[in-house]
């Protein structure tokens, strides 16, 4: 995954959230979540933080600066490999 839009969609799907549920969990309108995932818009920092918190990943992972992140339950995610 090379783009933020792909990473954002992957994180949401990996969390088991629909776009509507992600909107509820983050306080970000569903239309914005959709636009981020389609690469139409880029989120502000406050939206990135809300998304990372809701999806249980680091900002570095969400934005593609890292392919690894710890999970809230003490597990670990490496892209292409989930270890819980």
N, C-alpha and C positions, 0 to 999 in steps of 0.2 A: 504494500500500500504506500503510495507516494504522495497522495494529496490529502489535505485536511478533510475534505468532504468524504472521501473514502474511509478515513480513520474515524470520523465522527459517526458515520453510519455503522461501522463495525462495532464501535464501543456501545452504541445504543442497542444494536441487535444482541450483542454479547451479554448485555445487562437484562435482556428479555423485555425491553420496553418497546411499545408502539411509539410512534411520534406523539400521539396524544398523551400517553403516559409520561414520556420524557418532558413534554411541555408542562404537565402538572408538577412533576418532580423538580423542575428547574425554574419555573416561573417565566420561562421564555415562550412566547406564542408559538403554536404548532407551525404556523406559516413560516416563522423564522427558522425553526429546526429543519423544516423541509428545504428552505432556501440554502442553508448551510450545507446540507447533505447533497444538494444538487450542484454546489459550487457557484451559486448565483450571488450569494452574499458571504462576507466573512464576519464572524462574531467579534464583538468588543471583548476586552479582557474580562469584564464582569460576567459575561455569558459563558466564556470559556471556563471560568472557575466554577460556575454553577453546573455546567455539563460534566466537568471532571469529577466534582463531588457526587453528583447523582449517579454517574456511571462507575464510580469507585476506582478511578484511575488517576494517575498524575497528569499535570498539565503537559509535561514533557512527552508522555505517551500519547495523549489526545492530539497534540499538535504535530506528532511525527518526529520529534527530536530524539526519541528513544523508542526502541522496540520492546522494552521491558518495563513492567510496573508491578508493584506490590498491590495486593487486593486488601480490602478492609478486614477480611476474615483471616488474614495472615498468609494467604496463598500468594501465588506469583503468576503473572501472565507474561509470556514471551510470544510475540506474534507467531502464529502457526502452531503454537503449543500452549495449552492451558494446564497448569499444575495447581490443584487445590488441595 
